[in-house]
């Protein structure tokens, strides 16, 4: 993400339960496991699912894997731009 000017070094992976009562009205899942495990939100929530292949292979850093992460990043960016245009 740093390659495109986005610093995520301080980001964390939070449990979904932390967000269940925050008034979220759209939930987008980006992998099939997340889609299957996504809890029911208490409010009327629109759910969108984007089946995107997870580029993660293992805990060993391998420069040969960077292209898969770049492709995934590109796909998510394109889908987000389209989403923003559709939901303005």
C-alpha positions, 0 to 999 in steps of 0.5 A: 500500500505504501507503493501507492501512498497509503500508510497502513502500518498502524492499522489493526485487524478488529473483531467484527463484534466491535462494529455490530451496533455502530449504525453501519448500513452497507457491509462489503465482504471481499472473500468467500470465507468472510461472506460465509462467516459474516454475522447478522447486523442488528440494523437493516444492512445492505450486504455486498459480496465481492469474491476476490482471491486472497493473495496471501500464501504463507508467513514467509515474505517472498518477492515473487508474491508481490504481483498477486498482492498488487493485482488484488489491490488493483481489483479492490480499488476498481471495485471501490471506485465503481461502488462510490459512483453507484452509491453517491 
